[in-house]
Amino acid sequence: MKRLFIFFMSLMFVMCLAGCDNVNKDDFESFINVNKTNVKVGETIKITASIKNNSNKSIKIKANHTDVQKIEDIIMIGVFTEFENHDFIVNSKGGTLKSFKFKKNTLLEKELEYKVTSLNNLEIEAQFCFYIKNELIIIKSDIINIIVEK
């Protein structure tokens, strides 16, 4: 009986230690910025999206699709017309997913220049998508509204 009790206590201790290594969405902070929110047709908007690892440790992440060549490619920037569904569609070639080390307190950035070609107002959003172990993490930024002046 005593051995059985020690076995279960040891098992509980190991499970407790294994649970302490969890990483979740709250360990990351996302940002999105644009250089101007009022534009005219023909002007170019500079969009910067970034994500920061606020955890106290480096995290091994895996890309969510095979087109990722460098760690910054986990950042997807979407430019949508007003009232359009914000669907980030990824066409992957298939194959193995690349792994990266997301160092602690590191900021990853990606920039996009977008030329306004219509009078429709725009909505800008970034999505950060990757795997930690076998769990898919999807973090979406705030939405920035762009008003296209006539």
VENDAZI-V642396 format. One record per residue. N is the residue number from 1. OMEGA is omega in whole degrees, 0 to 359 (NA if undefined). Layout:
[[N | OMEGA] [N | OMEGA]]
This chain:
[[1 | 180] [2 | 179] [3 | 179] [4 | 177] [5 | 179] [6 | 179] [7 | 180] [8 | 177] [9 | 177] [10 | 178] [11 | 178] [12 | 179] [13 | 179] [14 | 179] [15 | 178] [16 | 179] [17 | 180] [18 | 180] [19 | 181] [20 | 185] [21 | 184] [22 | 176] [23 | 179] [24 | 184] [25 | 182] [26 | 178] [27 | 182] [28 | 178] [29 | 182] [30 | 180] [31 | 169] [32 | 182] [33 | 172] [34 | 182] [35 | 175] [36 | 181] [37 | 174] [38 | 184] [39 | 174] [40 | 178] [41 | 181] [42 | 178] [43 | 180] [44 | 176] [45 | 175] [46 | 184] [47 | 176] [48 | 177] [49 | 180] [50 | 177] [51 | 182] [52 | 175] [53 | 181] [54 | 180] [55 | 182] [56 | 181] [57 | 173] [58 | 185] [59 | 175] [60 | 179] [61 | 178] [62 | 180] [63 | 180] [64 | 175] [65 | 189] [66 | 180] [67 | 180] [68 | 179] [69 | 178] [70 | 188] [71 | 180] [72 | 181] [73 | 173] [74 | 179] [75 | 176] [76 | 180] [77 | 180] [78 | 174] [79 | 186] [80 | 172] [81 | 181] [82 | 179] [83 | 177] [84 | 175] [85 | 181] [86 | 180] [87 | 175] [88 | 183] [89 | 181] [90 | 175] [91 | 183] [92 | 181] [93 | 185] [94 | 182] [95 | 181] [96 | 179] [97 | 180] [98 | 177] [99 | 180] [100 | 174] [101 | 178] [102 | 187] [103 | 182] [104 | 180] [105 | 180] [106 | 178] [107 | 175] [108 | 181] [109 | 174] [110 | 181] [111 | 178] [112 | 172] [113 | 184] [114 | 178] [115 | 181] [116 | 184] [117 | 180] [118 | 181] [119 | 179] [120 | 174] [121 | 186] [122 | 172] [123 | 182] [124 | 178] [125 | 175] [126 | 177] [127 | 179] [128 | 190] [129 | 181] [130 | 177] [131 | 166] [132 | 191] [133 | 178] [134 | 182] [135 | 178] [136 | 179] [137 | 176] [138 | 179] [139 | 178] [140 | 179] [141 | 171] [142 | 178] [143 | 177] [144 | 179] [145 | 178] [146 | 179] [147 | 178] [148 | 182] [149 | 181] [150 | NA]]
